[in-house]
Amino acid sequence: MRVLASVPHPYCLVSIFSFNEKYIVKLEFGNCAIEYKIKNSEVSGLDEIKEKLTPEFIDSFADVFMTIGKKFKNG
């Protein structure tokens, strides 16, 4: 897996990888991570993926990460 780019964000680590003819977008917040796989043929390239990763888009995952973290801690 090859790291292609990182997208700056104040509290979420966002990385874009290339692996087996797919882009992998990984969002990490604390101890939680979400990966999304995109076939190379579904996008025009790395720039298109970066354009979709707006701060608003990334922020929308904060609630998901908080919910997962709470459920894990509380059983």
C-alpha positions, 0 to 999 in steps of 0.5 A: 500500500502506497501513501499518496497524500494527507489532507490537513484537518485539525482533529482527524488524520486523513490519508489517501493510499493506492493499493490493487487498482483502488484508492483507499481513503482512511479517516482516523479519529482517536482510536477509531478509523474508517476506510473507504475504497474507490476503484481507480476507474470511478474517479478521474484521479487523486485531485477529484478525491481531494476535492470531495474531502472538504472540512465539512465532509470530514467533520460529518464523521466526528459524530460517527467516531464519537458514537463508536467510541462511546459504544465500545467503552460502554459495551 
